[in-house]
């Protein structure tokens, strides 16, 4: 099985970023239609990012809503020096970090003896691309957090290395190194999985 994760074409993404940034600036001025366009343009990227950061698809929609709520609460301070996408993903990162801190401080109770199996049984099945998506999530989950985040930002969300560095607060060279190591690890995992599957076939 081969999983391909291709970034959005750079020129197309640059145009989309410029449009999203313009909508954010217009929304800051009170334009409700611009605010709607801003959310639509970046909702998928935020959702994708928080799923990978949190490792919890169950709370991803809540975290995405929280991200946009925080963004609109601080939109008055957005001046467009960075793209709206980079600015918004930085907010998403903080929202996930706050959520994880809150969850760690608050124990969860469940009546089910095996809560993980119970959660897995509620997940959708037989959807197009479901198995490939699960396989990719499993591969990404095996990566160290910093490498997974850098890979998701640049290869899934489509940020440049510079934008990912701005979003995560680390040097560009560090982002490049993390992505390179993540790619190498994913390739090794895929080759190992294919080698294990070959005798069965």
N, C-alpha and C positions, 0 to 999 in steps of 0.2 A: 504494500500500500504506500502510495506517495501522496503527501499532503503539500500543496502549494499555497503559500501565502504571499501574494504579490502586492506591493504598495500601489496606491492610486498614482497614475501618471503625474509627474511633478508639475507640469504646466497646468494640467486640469485642476490639481489640488491648489496651486497658487491662486488661480482664478477664484476657486471656491472659498479660499481663505480670505481673499480681498473682499468678496461679496459678504461673507459672514461678519467680517470686521466692520464693513460699512453699515450693515444692519444693526450691529451692536451699538455703534455710535449714534445711529438714528434712533434706536430704542432708548438710549440714554437721554435723548432730547424729548422723549415722550410719545414717539410714534408707535402705536400698538401693532400695526401691520408689520413694521420692521422687527418688533419683538417676536412676533410669531414666526417670521422668516428665520430669525436668528436661532430660535429653538429647533425648528425643523432641520436647518442646515447642519446642526452639530449634535443633535440628540443621539444618533446612532453611534458616533464616535465616543461620546461620553459613556453611553451604555456599555459599549464594548470594553472600554478602558476600565470601568469600575468592576465589571465581571472578572476581568483578569487580575486586577489588583486585590479585590476582596476575596476571590476564590469562592464566592457565594452567589450563584445566579438567583437565589430566592430573594435576596435583598437588593439586587442590582437596580430595579426600577425605582425603589425608594431612594437609593443613593443618587440616582440620576436626577430625580425630582429635587432632592436636597441640594445637589450641585447647582441646578438652575435657580433655585430659590436664593441661594447664597449669591449667585452671580447677579441676579436682579437687585438684590439688596446692596451690592457694592458697585453697580453699574455706573453710578455717578463718578466713581474714581477711575473708570476705564478710559484711557486716552488714546488707545490704538497704537502705542509704541511697539507692542508685540501683537501678533495676530490674535483675533478673538479665540481661535481654537487653542492656542498655547495658553492663553490666560484662563480659559474655561477648564482645560485639563489640569492646570495647577490647582484650581479650586476643587476639582473632582478628587485629586490626590489627597488634599486636606480633609475632604468629607469622608473618604474611605478611612483615613488614619484615625479620625475622630470616632467613626463608627466602630473600628476595631478596638480602640481604647475603651469605649463604652461597653462593648460586648465582653471584653476581658474582665472588666470590673463588676459585671453583673452575671451571676451564674444562671444557666438555663435549666429549667425543669421539664421533664417529659414523662408521660405515663408509659411510653413504649420502651420495652427492654432493649431493643436495638434501634435507636432513633435513626441511625444512618441508613439502614435498610428501608425503614419506613419512608424516609425522604426520597430515596432512589426510586421507590415504587410509584411515587406521585409524579415522576418526570414523564414528559411525553415520549412516545416511541413511534417508530415507523414513519418518521417525517423525512422528506428528501434531505440528504446531507447530514442526517442526525448522527450516524455512525462516524463519519469523517470528523464532524465537529467534536464529538466525544473524544475521538482519538487525538485530535489536536489539543484539546484541553488537558488530556492526560499527559501528553508530551510536554506541554508548557508548565504543567504543575510540578514536573520533576526538576525544573530549572530553579536555581537560587532566585530569590525575590528580585534582586537588583537586575539580574540578566533578563528575567522574564519581563519586567517593566520596560526596560530599554528595547527589547525585541518587539513587544506589543506596540509601544509608541511609534517606532520607526517602520516596522514591517506590516503591522495590522492597521493601526490608525493612520499611518502614512506621514507622520511628522518628519521633518529633516532632522539630522543629528543635532544641529544648532538649536532647533525648537525643543527637541527632547531634553537637551542639556538645560535649557532655560526652565522647562517644566519641572525637572527633577532637582535642579540646583547643583548639578555637578559639571565638571569640565567636559567639553565635546569629546576629547580623546578618551575619557572614561566611558562615555556612551558608546563610541565606536568599538572599544575593546569588549564591552559587555555584549553588544550585538554580535560581534564576531565569535565570541565564546559560546553564546546561545545558539547560533547557527551550527557551529561545530558539534555541540552536544545534541541538538535535534537531529542532525544528519546521522550521528552515531546511533541514536535511539531508533531511527527509522531503519537503518541497515540491520541492527540487531533484531528488530521486530520482523523484518522480511526474512532474515536467516532462520528465525524460529518457525515462521509460517511455512517455509519451503518444504521441509520434510513432511508436514501434515498434508500439503497439497499433493 
